Amino acid sequence: MTVHKQFLVRAAARNNAEWCAVMSRSHGLAGAFEPQVWAAPARTPLFYPDAVTLVPGADPAALAARIDTSAPGASVKDSFADLDLTGAGFRVLFEAQWIHRPASAPDTKPDLAWNVAGDPDTLHAWALAWDNGNGNPDLFRPELLDDPATFVLAGRSADGRVVAGAVASHSDQVVGISNVFALDGGPDAAWPVVLEAVHWLFPALPVVGYDHGEHLAAAVCHGFEPVGPLRIWLHG
């Protein structure tokens, strides 16, 4: 891995850990940043890890001791895919790639208008579209609106409905994108409006995130490149 890619992976991992911390705080749970890892002492919100490594070579035993492995569903985001957590009772849930896109306008002009969710009603409309009937729209709580680094991007159809979107997490060196969705067309349909919004909000910042499978392929089609592996470990 080149020095530049090493920098990008570290920046992406830190940015993602900051977003996980924001999401956890919105549910009343305070995690802690330490030199090797961000970790929460109790189970984090659905789909969010209990720990995120910030540097290569984190101590597996110390990491496992910082989270509640007695609660079902405990997980770790192994940001550098270099840990072996099997001895602590974890198994690999999936592997993915950190992705990076230089700061630039989208290659494809978006078909949708967009705005940043700025009130609970707009956030709820966004969450309902993101959830698409799966029963978890309350995962995104109004407390997210109080975080100055979090931007919930809503792509809107001509009749004003939220039909696509993502979350942008701003940090000093990068802007991280997560929760990319579109009701029709999947991430390939969402990326043009998401990248338009990010370019307008943060024109000088590169964009990072992580993906795998078809979602990774869609991101690559919109100007991202994979820069390094990560691994999600699930306890039990």
C-alpha positions as CSV (number, residue, x, y, z in Angstrom):
1,M,0.0,0.0,0.0
2,T,1.4,3.4,-0.9
3,V,1.9,6.1,1.7
4,H,-1.0,8.1,0.2
5,K,-3.3,5.2,0.5
6,Q,-2.2,4.5,4.1
7,F,-3.1,8.2,4.9
8,L,-6.5,7.8,3.2
9,V,-7.3,4.6,5.1
10,R,-6.4,6.2,8.4
11,A,-8.4,9.3,7.6
12,A,-11.4,7.2,6.5
13,A,-11.2,5.0,9.6
14,R,-11.1,8.1,11.9
15,N,-13.9,9.8,10.1
16,N,-16.0,6.6,10.3
17,A,-15.3,6.2,14.0
18,E,-16.4,9.8,14.5
19,W,-19.7,9.1,12.7
20,C,-20.2,6.0,14.8
21,A,-19.6,8.1,17.9
22,V,-22.2,10.7,16.8
23,M,-24.7,7.9,16.1
24,S,-24.1,6.4,19.5
25,R,-24.4,9.7,21.3
26,S,-27.8,10.3,19.6
27,H,-29.0,7.1,21.3
28,G,-27.6,8.3,24.7
29,L,-24.4,6.2,24.6
30,A,-21.0,7.8,25.0
31,G,-18.0,5.9,23.6
32,A,-14.4,6.9,24.0
33,F,-11.5,7.6,21.6
34,E,-8.2,6.1,22.6
35,P,-4.9,5.9,20.6
36,Q,-5.7,2.6,19.0
37,V,-9.5,2.4,18.9
38,W,-12.8,4.1,19.4
39,A,-15.0,1.9,21.6
40,A,-18.4,2.0,23.3
41,P,-18.9,0.2,26.7
42,A,-22.5,-0.9,25.9
43,R,-24.2,-2.2,22.8
44,T,-24.3,0.4,20.0
45,P,-27.3,1.2,17.7
46,L,-28.4,-1.4,15.2
47,F,-25.9,-1.8,12.3
48,Y,-23.2,0.1,14.1
49,P,-20.0,-1.4,15.6
50,D,-19.1,-1.4,19.2
51,A,-15.5,-0.6,18.3
52,V,-13.5,0.8,15.3
53,T,-9.8,0.5,15.1
54,L,-7.9,3.7,14.3
55,V,-4.4,2.4,13.6
56,P,-2.9,-0.9,12.3
57,G,-1.9,-3.6,14.8
58,A,-4.4,-2.8,17.6
59,D,-4.2,-5.1,20.6
60,P,-7.1,-7.7,20.1
61,A,-7.4,-8.6,23.8
62,A,-7.5,-4.9,24.9
63,L,-10.0,-4.1,22.3
64,A,-12.3,-7.0,23.3
65,A,-12.1,-5.9,26.9
66,R,-13.4,-2.4,26.0
67,I,-16.8,-3.6,24.7
68,D,-19.7,-5.6,26.0
69,T,-19.4,-9.0,24.4
70,S,-22.1,-10.5,26.7
71,A,-24.8,-8.7,24.7
72,P,-25.9,-10.3,21.4
73,G,-24.6,-8.7,18.3
74,A,-21.4,-7.1,19.5
75,S,-19.2,-6.2,16.5
76,V,-15.8,-4.7,15.7
77,K,-14.8,-2.7,12.6
78,D,-11.3,-3.9,11.9
79,S,-10.3,-0.9,9.8
80,F,-7.0,-2.4,8.5
81,A,-8.2,-6.1,8.2
82,D,-5.2,-7.1,10.3
83,L,-6.7,-8.5,13.5
84,D,-7.5,-12.1,14.5
85,L,-10.4,-11.9,16.9
86,T,-11.4,-15.6,16.8
87,G,-9.8,-16.2,20.2
88,A,-12.2,-13.6,21.7
89,G,-15.2,-15.4,20.2
90,F,-15.7,-13.4,17.0
91,R,-16.2,-14.5,13.4
92,V,-15.8,-12.5,10.2
93,L,-19.2,-11.1,9.2
94,F,-18.0,-9.6,5.9
95,E,-15.0,-7.9,4.3
96,A,-15.1,-4.6,2.4
97,Q,-12.9,-1.9,0.9
98,W,-12.3,1.7,2.0
99,I,-13.0,3.9,-1.0
100,H,-11.8,7.4,-2.0
101,R,-12.8,10.0,-4.5
102,P,-10.8,13.2,-5.1
103,A,-12.6,16.5,-4.5
104,S,-14.5,17.2,-7.8
105,A,-18.0,17.6,-9.2
106,P,-20.0,14.4,-10.1
107,D,-19.4,13.0,-13.5
108,T,-23.1,12.6,-14.1
109,K,-25.5,15.5,-13.6
110,P,-28.1,14.5,-11.0
111,D,-31.8,14.3,-11.9
112,L,-32.9,15.1,-8.3
113,A,-33.0,18.3,-6.3
114,W,-31.5,18.0,-2.8
115,N,-31.4,19.6,0.6
116,V,-29.9,19.0,4.0
117,A,-32.4,17.7,6.6
118,G,-32.6,20.5,9.2
119,D,-35.6,19.6,11.3
120,P,-37.1,16.5,12.8
121,D,-39.9,16.1,10.2
122,T,-37.4,16.2,7.3
123,L,-35.1,13.8,9.1
124,H,-38.1,11.4,9.7
125,A,-39.1,11.6,6.0
126,W,-35.5,10.8,5.1
127,A,-35.3,7.9,7.6
128,L,-38.6,6.4,6.3
129,A,-37.2,6.5,2.7
130,W,-33.8,5.0,3.8
131,D,-35.6,2.2,5.8
132,N,-38.0,1.4,2.9
133,G,-40.4,-0.5,5.1
134,N,-37.9,-2.6,7.0
135,G,-39.0,-1.4,10.4
136,N,-36.0,0.7,11.6
137,P,-36.7,4.4,10.7
138,D,-36.3,5.4,14.3
139,L,-32.6,4.5,14.2
140,F,-32.0,8.1,13.1
141,R,-33.0,10.4,15.9
142,P,-33.5,14.1,16.0
143,E,-30.4,14.5,18.2
144,L,-28.3,14.0,15.0
145,L,-29.4,17.4,13.9
146,D,-27.5,19.0,16.8
147,D,-24.1,17.6,15.5
148,P,-22.3,20.3,13.4
149,A,-20.3,17.7,11.5
150,T,-23.3,15.6,10.4
151,F,-25.2,16.4,7.2
152,V,-28.2,14.3,6.3
153,L,-28.5,14.7,2.5
154,A,-32.0,14.2,1.0
155,G,-32.5,13.8,-2.7
156,R,-36.1,14.8,-3.7
157,S,-38.3,14.0,-6.7
158,A,-40.2,16.6,-8.6
159,D,-43.2,16.3,-6.2
160,G,-40.9,16.8,-3.2
161,R,-40.7,13.3,-1.8
162,V,-37.4,12.0,-0.4
163,V,-36.3,9.3,-2.8
164,A,-32.5,9.1,-2.3
165,G,-29.9,10.3,0.1
166,A,-26.9,9.6,2.3
167,V,-25.2,10.9,5.5
168,A,-22.1,13.1,5.1
169,S,-19.7,13.3,8.0
170,H,-17.3,16.2,7.9
171,S,-13.8,16.0,9.4
172,D,-10.7,18.0,9.0
173,Q,-9.2,16.1,6.1
174,V,-12.1,14.2,4.4
175,V,-15.8,14.0,4.2
176,G,-17.2,10.5,4.8
177,I,-20.3,9.2,3.1
178,S,-22.5,6.4,4.5
179,N,-26.1,5.2,4.3
180,V,-26.3,5.8,0.5
181,F,-29.7,4.8,-0.9
182,A,-32.2,5.4,-3.6
183,L,-35.8,3.9,-3.7
184,D,-35.4,3.2,-7.4
185,G,-32.0,2.3,-9.0
186,G,-30.0,1.7,-5.8
187,P,-26.7,3.4,-5.1
188,D,-26.0,3.9,-8.8
189,A,-29.0,6.3,-8.9
190,A,-28.1,7.9,-5.6
191,W,-24.5,8.8,-6.2
192,P,-25.0,11.7,-8.7
193,V,-27.2,13.7,-6.3
194,V,-25.1,12.7,-3.2
195,L,-21.8,13.8,-4.9
196,E,-23.5,17.0,-6.2
197,A,-24.4,17.9,-2.6
198,V,-21.0,17.0,-1.2
199,H,-19.2,19.0,-3.9
200,W,-21.5,22.0,-3.1
201,L,-21.0,21.7,0.7
202,F,-17.3,20.7,0.8
203,P,-15.7,21.5,-2.6
204,A,-12.1,21.1,-1.4
205,L,-12.4,17.9,0.5
206,P,-11.9,14.3,-0.8
207,V,-14.7,11.9,-0.2
208,V,-14.3,8.5,1.6
209,G,-16.4,5.7,2.7
210,Y,-16.5,1.9,2.5
211,D,-18.5,-0.6,0.4
212,H,-18.5,-4.2,-0.9
213,G,-20.2,-6.2,-3.6
214,E,-22.5,-4.4,-6.0
215,H,-22.4,-1.2,-3.9
216,L,-18.6,-1.1,-4.3
217,A,-19.0,-1.6,-8.1
218,A,-21.5,1.3,-8.2
219,A,-19.1,3.6,-6.2
220,V,-16.2,2.8,-8.6
221,C,-18.5,3.7,-11.6
222,H,-18.9,7.1,-10.0
223,G,-15.2,7.9,-9.6
224,F,-14.2,6.1,-6.4
225,E,-11.2,3.9,-6.1
226,P,-10.6,1.1,-3.5
227,V,-7.7,2.1,-1.2
228,G,-7.6,-0.7,1.4
229,P,-9.4,-3.6,3.0
230,L,-11.4,-3.6,6.2
231,R,-13.2,-6.4,8.0
232,I,-16.3,-6.6,10.2
233,W,-16.2,-9.1,13.1
234,L,-19.3,-10.3,14.9
235,H,-19.3,-11.9,18.3
236,G,-20.9,-15.3,18.8
